[in-house]
Every structure is written in C-alpha cells, then in structure tokens.
Amino acid sequence: MIIDCSGWKGKAKWLKAIEYLTEPINEDKIIVYFDSRNKGGFSWIVPLPYGTLIGSISYINPEFFLPKIEKRVLDKHGGAIPRVYPEKKIYDLRLGDSTGLIKTFTGGGIFSIAKLLSPLVAGITNNNFEKYFFTYSNIAREIRKQYRITNVLEVLWKFLPILFRMYNDKTINVSEEFDLHSLLFRRLPH
C-alpha cells in the first residue's frame, strides 16, 4: 500500500507566503489587511500569548505587504503555496498537499489533513476506503467553490476596497467559516 504525501505536483497558481513571530503586542484581536496592489493576497497580525504572528501571502514578494510593527523578530518562516482546483474524485491514497485540498485563500492544508486522517486510518485497518474517498469528495467540493470565488475576487480586486469599507471596524465572528470560506458570504453586512 502506498500513500502519497509528497506535496502538490499538478497545475497550480503559486503564491508566496511569509510569517514572522515577533515579541507580543498589546492587542486582543486578529487584524487582516487587504491592499489593492496585492491582488489575491492579504496580510495579517495575530496576537498570541507568547508572541505575535505578522504575515502576508501574495503572488509577488509578500514582504512588500507585511504590516509594520516595532517588535523584535523571534522566528521567520514561509514558502510557496499552491492554489489548486482539486480533482472531483481520486482513485489512490493521498494525504496533505498531494490531495490538492488546500484552502485557496489562506493556503491552509491542516483542515483537510485532519478531516482525511481518521477515514484513511480506518481504511487501512479494515481495508475499506469508501469513507476516505467520500470525505475527499466533500472537501474537494468546498475547495473548488473557494477556488471559483477566489478567481472572481481576483478579477474584481480593484473594486474590493468598496466592499471592505462595509466591513471596516466591524468584528466578524466566524466558526465553521474559518475552514469553509465560501460560507463567509452569508456574513455580508446589510
């Protein structure tokens, strides 16, 4: 039995991401920045008890869009992130980025790993992967929605500051929308 965990090998739009861990700041909310010059990308500040994450994702150099704070950098990491339109069905066993189940806006892959891991282990144990392939198909459907939404947003990117002004200084409480980004449109202010 072979399980492919080798990373994404297919067609993709490639983003670059960078994130610094800095000394803590005096803030208790996550701040997200959108820049009309950073088509399809965004930047963030995430305060944590032990430090602050400052990051950016972009098709071009993400360092151009990093929020500026005057704190000492403790760690730095980043890399390439594939923006993928995943296959509807797969016929082999995969886990991680090799599945193509990478959230198209944030580049997150832990969600799909967490959802696929239990059905994969159960399939290995009982030699029945039906639940694994079913779970893959459900996640792939959501990621394909996110991919289409992201493509539309990229086309409309220069007009998005108007939409973002509607959200300006508003707190958005999310739960499942954190992983299922297509549900965020239900949270549009009205």
C-alpha positions as a Markdown table, in Angstrom:
| # | Residue | x | y | z |
|---|---|---|---|---|
| 1 | Met | 0.0 | 0.0 | 0.0 |
| 2 | Ile | 1.3 | 3.4 | -1.0 |
| 3 | Ile | 0.0 | 6.7 | 0.4 |
| 4 | Asp | 1.2 | 9.8 | -1.5 |
| 5 | Cys | 2.3 | 12.6 | 0.9 |
| 6 | Ser | 4.8 | 14.2 | -1.5 |
| 7 | Gly | 3.2 | 17.6 | -1.9 |
| 8 | Trp | 1.4 | 19.1 | -4.9 |
| 9 | Lys | 2.7 | 18.1 | -8.3 |
| 10 | Gly | -0.1 | 19.3 | -10.7 |
| 11 | Lys | -1.2 | 22.5 | -12.2 |
| 12 | Ala | -1.5 | 25.4 | -9.8 |
| 13 | Lys | -1.2 | 29.2 | -9.3 |
| 14 | Trp | 1.7 | 29.6 | -6.9 |
| 15 | Leu | 1.6 | 32.1 | -4.1 |
| 16 | Lys | 4.4 | 33.1 | -1.7 |
| 17 | Ala | 3.8 | 33.5 | 2.0 |
| 18 | Ile | 6.0 | 34.8 | 4.8 |
| 19 | Glu | 5.3 | 34.9 | 8.5 |
| 20 | Tyr | 7.3 | 36.4 | 11.4 |
| 21 | Leu | 6.9 | 35.6 | 15.0 |
| 22 | Thr | 7.6 | 38.7 | 17.0 |
| 23 | Glu | 7.5 | 39.8 | 20.6 |
| 24 | Pro | 3.9 | 40.2 | 21.9 |
| 25 | Ile | 1.9 | 43.3 | 21.1 |
| 26 | Asn | -0.8 | 44.9 | 23.2 |
| 27 | Glu | -3.8 | 43.7 | 21.1 |
| 28 | Asp | -6.5 | 41.2 | 21.6 |
| 29 | Lys | -7.9 | 40.8 | 18.1 |
| 30 | Ile | -6.8 | 39.4 | 14.7 |
| 31 | Ile | -6.3 | 42.2 | 12.2 |
| 32 | Val | -6.5 | 41.4 | 8.4 |
| 33 | Tyr | -5.3 | 43.8 | 5.7 |
| 34 | Phe | -6.2 | 43.9 | 2.1 |
| 35 | Asp | -4.2 | 46.0 | -0.4 |
| 36 | Ser | -5.5 | 46.8 | -3.9 |
| 37 | Arg | -1.9 | 46.2 | -5.1 |
| 38 | Asn | -1.8 | 42.7 | -3.6 |
| 39 | Lys | -4.3 | 41.0 | -6.0 |
| 40 | Gly | -5.5 | 37.7 | -4.5 |
| 41 | Gly | -3.5 | 38.2 | -1.3 |
| 42 | Phe | -3.7 | 39.7 | 2.2 |
| 43 | Ser | -1.7 | 40.4 | 5.3 |
| 44 | Trp | -2.4 | 39.7 | 9.0 |
| 45 | Ile | -1.5 | 40.4 | 12.6 |
| 46 | Val | -2.4 | 37.6 | 15.0 |
| 47 | Pro | -1.7 | 38.3 | 18.7 |
| 48 | Leu | -0.8 | 35.2 | 20.8 |
| 49 | Pro | 0.0 | 34.8 | 24.5 |
| 50 | Tyr | 3.7 | 34.1 | 23.7 |
| 51 | Gly | 4.2 | 36.5 | 20.7 |
| 52 | Thr | 2.6 | 37.9 | 17.6 |
| 53 | Leu | 2.3 | 36.5 | 14.1 |
| 54 | Ile | 2.8 | 39.0 | 11.3 |
| 55 | Gly | 2.4 | 37.6 | 7.8 |
| 56 | Ser | 1.5 | 38.1 | 4.2 |
| 57 | Ile | 0.5 | 36.0 | 1.2 |
| 58 | Ser | 1.0 | 37.3 | -2.3 |
| 59 | Tyr | 1.7 | 36.3 | -6.0 |
| 60 | Ile | 4.6 | 38.7 | -5.8 |
| 61 | Asn | 7.1 | 39.3 | -2.9 |
| 62 | Pro | 4.9 | 39.1 | 0.3 |
| 63 | Glu | 7.4 | 41.2 | 2.2 |
| 64 | Phe | 6.1 | 44.3 | 0.4 |
| 65 | Phe | 2.8 | 43.8 | 2.2 |
| 66 | Leu | 3.9 | 42.9 | 5.7 |
| 67 | Pro | 2.3 | 45.0 | 8.4 |
| 68 | Lys | 4.9 | 47.2 | 10.2 |
| 69 | Ile | 5.3 | 46.8 | 13.9 |
| 70 | Glu | 8.3 | 47.8 | 16.0 |
| 71 | Lys | 8.9 | 44.5 | 17.8 |
| 72 | Arg | 11.9 | 42.1 | 17.7 |
| 73 | Val | 11.5 | 39.2 | 15.3 |
| 74 | Leu | 11.9 | 35.8 | 17.1 |
| 75 | Asp | 11.3 | 33.5 | 14.1 |
| 76 | Lys | 10.6 | 33.7 | 10.4 |
| 77 | His | 9.1 | 31.1 | 8.1 |
| 78 | Gly | 7.3 | 30.9 | 4.8 |
| 79 | Gly | 7.3 | 29.3 | 1.4 |
| 80 | Ala | 5.4 | 28.5 | -1.8 |
| 81 | Ile | 1.6 | 27.7 | -1.6 |
| 82 | Pro | -0.2 | 26.1 | -4.5 |
| 83 | Arg | -3.7 | 27.5 | -5.3 |
| 84 | Val | -5.3 | 24.4 | -6.8 |
| 85 | Tyr | -8.6 | 23.3 | -8.4 |
| 86 | Pro | -8.8 | 19.8 | -6.9 |
| 87 | Glu | -10.0 | 16.7 | -8.8 |
| 88 | Lys | -13.6 | 15.7 | -8.2 |
| 89 | Lys | -12.5 | 12.1 | -7.5 |
| 90 | Ile | -9.3 | 10.4 | -6.8 |
| 91 | Tyr | -8.5 | 6.7 | -7.0 |
| 92 | Asp | -5.3 | 6.5 | -5.0 |
| 93 | Leu | -4.5 | 7.3 | -1.4 |
| 94 | Arg | -3.1 | 10.8 | -0.6 |
| 95 | Leu | -2.6 | 13.0 | 2.4 |
| 96 | Gly | -1.5 | 16.6 | 2.7 |
| 97 | Asp | -0.9 | 18.9 | -0.2 |
| 98 | Ser | -0.7 | 16.0 | -2.6 |
| 99 | Thr | -4.5 | 15.9 | -2.4 |
| 100 | Gly | -4.9 | 19.4 | -3.8 |
| 101 | Leu | -7.2 | 20.1 | -0.9 |
| 102 | Ile | -5.5 | 23.4 | 0.0 |
| 103 | Lys | -7.7 | 26.3 | 1.1 |
| 104 | Thr | -7.4 | 28.7 | -1.9 |
| 105 | Phe | -7.4 | 32.0 | 0.0 |
| 106 | Thr | -5.3 | 31.2 | 3.1 |
| 107 | Gly | -3.2 | 28.3 | 1.7 |
| 108 | Gly | -4.2 | 26.2 | 4.7 |
| 109 | Gly | -3.9 | 22.4 | 4.4 |
| 110 | Ile | -4.2 | 21.2 | 8.0 |
| 111 | Phe | -8.1 | 21.2 | 7.8 |
| 112 | Ser | -8.1 | 18.6 | 5.0 |
| 113 | Ile | -5.4 | 16.5 | 6.7 |
| 114 | Ala | -7.5 | 16.5 | 9.9 |
| 115 | Lys | -10.7 | 15.5 | 8.0 |
| 116 | Leu | -9.0 | 12.8 | 5.9 |
| 117 | Leu | -6.7 | 11.2 | 8.5 |
| 118 | Ser | -9.3 | 9.3 | 10.5 |
| 119 | Pro | -11.1 | 7.8 | 7.4 |
| 120 | Leu | -7.6 | 6.9 | 6.0 |
| 121 | Val | -6.5 | 5.1 | 9.2 |
| 122 | Ala | -9.9 | 3.3 | 9.3 |
| 123 | Gly | -9.5 | 2.3 | 5.7 |
| 124 | Ile | -6.0 | 0.9 | 6.4 |
| 125 | Thr | -7.4 | -1.0 | 9.4 |
| 126 | Asn | -10.4 | -2.6 | 7.7 |
| 127 | Asn | -9.2 | -2.4 | 4.0 |
| 128 | Asn | -12.2 | -0.3 | 3.0 |
| 129 | Phe | -11.5 | 3.2 | 1.8 |
| 130 | Glu | -15.1 | 4.2 | 0.9 |
| 131 | Lys | -15.3 | 6.7 | 3.7 |
| 132 | Tyr | -11.9 | 8.2 | 2.8 |
| 133 | Phe | -12.9 | 8.8 | -0.8 |
| 134 | Phe | -16.3 | 10.1 | 0.3 |
| 135 | Thr | -14.7 | 12.6 | 2.7 |
| 136 | Tyr | -12.2 | 13.6 | 0.0 |
| 137 | Ser | -15.1 | 14.4 | -2.5 |
| 138 | Asn | -16.9 | 16.5 | 0.1 |
| 139 | Ile | -13.8 | 18.6 | 0.9 |
| 140 | Ala | -12.9 | 18.9 | -2.8 |
| 141 | Arg | -16.3 | 20.3 | -3.5 |
| 142 | Glu | -15.7 | 23.1 | -0.9 |
| 143 | Ile | -12.2 | 23.8 | -2.2 |
| 144 | Arg | -13.5 | 24.0 | -5.8 |
| 145 | Lys | -16.1 | 26.6 | -4.6 |
| 146 | Gln | -13.3 | 28.5 | -2.8 |
| 147 | Tyr | -11.2 | 28.4 | -6.0 |
| 148 | Arg | -14.0 | 29.8 | -8.1 |
| 149 | Ile | -14.8 | 32.5 | -5.6 |
| 150 | Thr | -11.1 | 33.5 | -5.4 |
| 151 | Asn | -10.9 | 33.7 | -9.2 |
| 152 | Val | -13.9 | 36.1 | -9.3 |
| 153 | Leu | -12.4 | 38.1 | -6.4 |
| 154 | Glu | -9.1 | 38.4 | -8.3 |
| 155 | Val | -10.9 | 39.8 | -11.4 |
| 156 | Leu | -12.8 | 42.3 | -9.2 |
| 157 | Trp | -9.8 | 43.1 | -6.9 |
| 158 | Lys | -9.6 | 46.7 | -7.8 |
| 159 | Phe | -13.3 | 47.2 | -6.7 |
| 160 | Leu | -12.9 | 45.3 | -3.4 |
| 161 | Pro | -11.9 | 48.3 | -1.3 |
| 162 | Ile | -15.5 | 49.4 | -1.5 |
| 163 | Leu | -16.7 | 46.1 | -0.1 |
| 164 | Phe | -14.0 | 46.1 | 2.6 |
| 165 | Arg | -15.2 | 49.6 | 3.7 |
| 166 | Met | -18.5 | 48.0 | 4.6 |
| 167 | Tyr | -16.6 | 45.7 | 7.0 |
| 168 | Asn | -14.3 | 48.4 | 8.3 |
| 169 | Asp | -14.0 | 48.3 | 12.1 |
| 170 | Lys | -16.6 | 45.6 | 12.3 |
| 171 | Thr | -16.0 | 42.4 | 14.2 |
| 172 | Ile | -16.7 | 39.2 | 12.2 |
| 173 | Asn | -17.3 | 36.2 | 14.4 |
| 174 | Val | -16.7 | 33.0 | 12.5 |
| 175 | Ser | -16.8 | 29.4 | 13.4 |
| 176 | Glu | -17.1 | 26.9 | 10.5 |
| 177 | Glu | -16.5 | 29.7 | 8.0 |
| 178 | Phe | -12.9 | 29.6 | 9.3 |
| 179 | Asp | -12.4 | 26.4 | 7.2 |
| 180 | Leu | -15.3 | 26.7 | 4.8 |
| 181 | His | -14.5 | 30.1 | 3.3 |
| 182 | Ser | -17.4 | 30.0 | 0.9 |
| 183 | Leu | -19.8 | 30.4 | 3.9 |
| 184 | Leu | -18.3 | 33.9 | 4.6 |
| 185 | Phe | -20.6 | 35.4 | 2.0 |
| 186 | Arg | -23.5 | 34.7 | 4.4 |
| 187 | Arg | -21.9 | 37.2 | 6.7 |
| 188 | Leu | -22.1 | 40.2 | 4.4 |
| 189 | Pro | -23.3 | 43.2 | 6.2 |
| 190 | His | -26.7 | 44.5 | 5.3 |
